[in-house]
Amino acid sequence: MSIDLIVVVPVMALLFAGVVVLEVFLAKRGKKQGLVLPFIFLGISVAVLAIMLTIPIAQSFEVNRVQNFMSAEEGVRPQVSEPGFPIGLDDFVQALFWFLLCNIPAAILLAVYALCRAWARRQRGLERMRVQDL
C-alpha cells in the first residue's frame, strides 16, 4: 500500500463519520432537516450519472469532427454521420455502476435518518404513556 492510501482512507472515514454525526443531529432536531444531507448526496450521484453519460456523447462528436476535418484535407467530401445513440451498453453499465456507488452514502444517511426518527417516535410514545399514567 502506498502512503497516500494509508492517509486518504482514514481521513475519508473520519470525514464520513462527521457527516453521520451531523445527520444524527439534524434528524433529531427537526422533521425534514435530516433529509438535507441524503438529498445532497443524491444530487451528487445524479450529477455523476449525467457526467458519465455525456462523456461518450462528447467523444463521439469529437471523433466525427476529426474524421470530417481529415476527409476535407484529403479532398474527400465529409460524411454526415447517421443519427443514433452514441452511448453503448458498456458506457451505460459503467454509468449505472457509478450512480449506485455514489448512492451508498445517501442510503446510509437515509437509514440513519429513519433510525433517529423511529427512536424519537418511540420516545414520544413513552412520554405520552408517562403523562397518561399520572
Backbone torsions as a table, in degrees:
resi	resn	phi	psi	omega
1	MET	NA	139.6	178.8
2	SER	-82.4	163.8	-178.8
3	ILE	-65.5	-30.8	179.6
4	ASP	-63.2	-43.0	-179.6
5	LEU	-67.7	-36.1	179.0
6	ILE	-65.0	-31.7	-179.9
7	VAL	-86.0	-40.8	-172.6
8	VAL	-69.8	-42.6	-175.6
9	VAL	-62.3	-49.0	177.9
10	PRO	-64.9	-35.8	178.7
11	VAL	-64.6	-43.6	178.4
12	MET	-65.8	-38.5	178.4
13	ALA	-64.3	-42.7	177.4
14	LEU	-65.2	-40.0	178.5
15	LEU	-62.3	-45.1	179.5
16	PHE	-69.0	-34.5	175.7
17	ALA	-62.4	-38.6	175.7
18	GLY	-63.8	-38.7	177.8
19	VAL	-65.7	-39.3	178.8
20	VAL	-65.7	-41.2	177.2
21	VAL	-63.0	-42.1	176.4
22	LEU	-62.3	-38.7	177.9
23	GLU	-63.8	-42.2	177.9
24	VAL	-61.6	-43.7	178.4
25	PHE	-60.8	-46.9	-178.9
26	LEU	-67.7	-36.9	-179.2
27	ALA	-67.8	-35.3	178.9
28	LYS	-78.2	-23.2	-174.3
29	ARG	-76.2	-45.2	-175.6
30	GLY	-148.9	172.4	-175.6
31	LYS	-69.5	-51.9	-173.8
32	LYS	-104.2	-6.4	-178.1
33	GLN	-66.8	-27.4	179.3
34	GLY	-72.2	-10.3	179.4
35	LEU	-90.1	-4.8	-176.8
36	VAL	-64.7	-52.1	-177.3
37	LEU	-63.9	-43.9	176.4
38	PRO	-60.5	-36.0	178.9
39	PHE	-72.6	-30.1	174.0
40	ILE	-64.1	-45.8	179.0
41	PHE	-67.1	-33.7	175.6
42	LEU	-65.3	-40.5	176.6
43	GLY	-62.8	-38.9	177.0
44	ILE	-63.3	-41.8	-179.3
45	SER	-68.8	-34.2	176.2
46	VAL	-67.7	-38.3	177.0
47	ALA	-64.0	-41.7	177.4
48	VAL	-62.5	-41.8	178.1
49	LEU	-61.4	-44.2	-180.0
50	ALA	-63.4	-41.3	179.1
51	ILE	-65.7	-44.1	-178.4
52	MET	-64.5	-30.4	179.9
53	LEU	-84.6	-23.2	-179.7
54	THR	-88.4	-19.8	179.1
55	ILE	-61.1	-47.8	178.4
56	PRO	-63.5	-32.5	178.7
57	ILE	-66.1	-45.1	179.0
58	ALA	-64.1	-39.0	178.8
59	GLN	-66.2	-37.2	179.5
60	SER	-68.1	-36.3	176.5
61	PHE	-66.1	-38.9	179.8
62	GLU	-65.7	-42.6	178.8
63	VAL	-61.9	-44.2	179.1
64	ASN	-63.2	-39.2	-179.3
65	ARG	-66.2	-43.3	179.5
66	VAL	-66.1	-41.9	179.1
67	GLN	-63.6	-40.9	179.0
68	ASN	-67.0	-37.5	179.1
69	PHE	-66.6	-43.1	-179.3
70	MET	-67.0	-38.5	179.6
71	SER	-71.5	-29.5	178.0
72	ALA	-70.7	-34.8	177.7
73	GLU	-67.4	-34.1	-178.2
74	GLU	-81.8	-4.2	179.9
75	GLY	86.0	8.8	178.5
76	VAL	-92.9	140.7	178.6
77	ARG	-67.4	128.9	-178.5
78	PRO	-64.2	143.0	178.2
79	GLN	-86.4	139.7	175.3
80	VAL	-89.8	123.0	-177.5
81	SER	-74.2	147.1	179.3
82	GLU	-73.1	141.9	177.0
83	PRO	-65.6	139.3	-180.0
84	GLY	-164.2	-172.6	-179.7
85	PHE	-101.0	106.7	-172.7
86	PRO	-76.1	-0.7	-178.6
87	ILE	-99.1	120.3	178.9
88	GLY	-83.8	174.2	-179.8
89	LEU	-64.6	-38.2	-179.9
90	ASP	-66.3	-37.5	175.6
91	ASP	-64.8	-40.9	-179.8
92	PHE	-66.1	-43.1	179.8
93	VAL	-65.0	-40.1	178.2
94	GLN	-64.6	-43.0	178.4
95	ALA	-64.5	-40.2	177.7
96	LEU	-64.0	-40.7	177.4
97	PHE	-59.8	-47.5	-179.4
98	TRP	-67.2	-34.6	176.6
99	PHE	-62.0	-46.3	179.3
100	LEU	-67.4	-37.7	178.8
101	LEU	-65.1	-39.0	179.4
102	CYS	-74.4	-17.4	178.7
103	ASN	-86.0	-6.6	178.7
104	ILE	-59.5	-47.6	177.3
105	PRO	-62.0	-37.0	178.4
106	ALA	-64.0	-40.5	178.7
107	ALA	-66.1	-40.9	178.0
108	ILE	-63.8	-43.7	-179.7
109	LEU	-67.6	-35.2	175.1
110	LEU	-66.1	-36.7	177.0
111	ALA	-66.2	-40.6	177.2
112	VAL	-63.1	-42.5	178.5
113	TYR	-61.2	-45.1	-178.8
114	ALA	-64.6	-40.7	178.6
115	LEU	-65.3	-42.8	179.4
116	CYS	-65.3	-40.5	179.9
117	ARG	-68.9	-37.2	177.7
118	ALA	-66.3	-40.0	177.6
119	TRP	-63.8	-42.7	179.4
120	ALA	-65.7	-40.0	178.4
121	ARG	-63.1	-41.7	178.6
122	ARG	-65.2	-39.6	178.6
123	GLN	-65.5	-39.2	176.9
124	ARG	-65.0	-39.4	177.6
125	GLY	-63.8	-41.7	177.3
126	LEU	-64.6	-38.2	178.9
127	GLU	-66.0	-39.6	176.9
128	ARG	-63.5	-39.5	178.4
129	MET	-66.1	-38.1	177.5
130	ARG	-63.6	-41.5	179.5
131	VAL	-66.0	-40.7	179.2
132	GLN	-67.1	-32.8	179.0
133	ASP	-68.7	-25.8	178.8
134	LEU	-74.1	NA	NA
